[in-house]
Amino acid sequence: MSCKMKVPLLDLKIQYAPLREETRKLLDDILDSQYFIGGPYVAKLEEMVAEYSNTKFAVGMSSGTDALIAGLMGCGIYRSPLDEGSADEVILPTYTFFATAGSVWRCGARPVFVDINPDTYNIDADKIEEKITERTKAIMPVHLYGQCAEMEKICAIAKKYNLKVIEDGAQAIGASRNGVKVGNFGDCGCLSFFPSKNLGGLGDGGMVVLNDADLAQKIREIRNHGMEPKYYHKHVGGNFRLDAIQAAGLSVKLPHLDKWGEMRAKNASFYNKAFEGVEQIKCPVIDSANNSIYNQYIISVPNRDDVLAHLRSKDIGCEVYYPVPLHMQECFAKLGYKQGDFPNAEYAATHTLALPIYPELTEEQLAYVAQEVKVAVAK
Ligand SMILES: *Cc1c(COP(=O)(O)O)cnc(C)c1O
């Protein structure tokens, strides 16, 4: 095996090459039209994503983060300067990308963290109920790394306590649980088209997918300063609009997404097989009810930082998602959490790493990565 092999964590250039002509043609159309915000390309992408997600509605957003904020605001989680008393509370996992908690905070609500399941890295649904208070307004489960959280348990709790459910599906467009796709469990699902996600745009973008017509309309208004009709503001919203250029680029990619998903799953099987019987390596555990889209392929190893260093020395791209659980982030220090509060999340933060899983990886590259991981854990 060539010692000069290089395997990046992600290579978007390979994916772009066959789509180049089609993408550039649409971009030219948009440039010629000088119609950049909203418009027919955004409407078309919304239709495509709703159909893909089996939801009635899809509302284009400027990013996944803004989709979360608009979803929260749409569900009434927003603290105005006139509100008195304590803040609303939103329950979410402590182990996720920052935006999940950041958006809760920015809506003026208090993030209430819950530990994760050590196998799936998703919120431990059995630890949610004990966190509910009279101020709890919503649960924000995250479908981390492309596999769904335990939505039937989460939605049952939400129903019992009359809570909203805003799904953070930023890593999970098209992922399903018992055949049901992201965005169909809770009040709404929030997607991200950040370039490194399974469906990545030409920059930032996101979408809210949902089935309730009134909430869809409200979120559509919130996306544009709560304005309807023009210059009349029923709600306070923001500028959360999606660009035509993003929508056009995404509309070229979406028809390929399922094929790319299958290629990712095949790569995951390759690694799983290669690591079989290697005691030090814990492969991703996919709940049997779930169909994962493998936004990431995460392994857990005893000597994580050594493995990272070894792989990097071999030109293999790898990454730690996420080195610091949210309850330990400096900006949330005043919430009063401490080290030891969420042992599964803290363990994951210190023992897991992501390996390259993008669709176009060759078998030679996969074998090289697997071999070097095995060398590194045996050290
Ligand atoms: C990427 C991501 C987001 C934010 O999406 P952006 O489009 O980057 O704003 C939110 N939550 C999770 C879990 C993510 O992975």
The ligand as an ORCA input file, in Angstrom:
! r2SCAN-3c Opt
* xyz 0 1
  C     -24.419     22.123     11.613
  C     -25.312     22.043     12.794
  C     -26.145     23.112     13.169
  C     -26.057     24.462     12.562
  O     -26.222     24.530     11.193
  P     -25.598     25.754     10.379
  O     -26.198     25.588      9.018
  O     -24.118     25.604     10.383
  O     -26.035     27.010     11.032
  C     -27.017     22.916     14.220
  N     -27.053     21.756     14.893
  C     -26.273     20.711     14.571
  C     -26.386     19.442     15.341
  C     -25.353     20.831     13.521
  O     -24.562     19.800     13.232
*
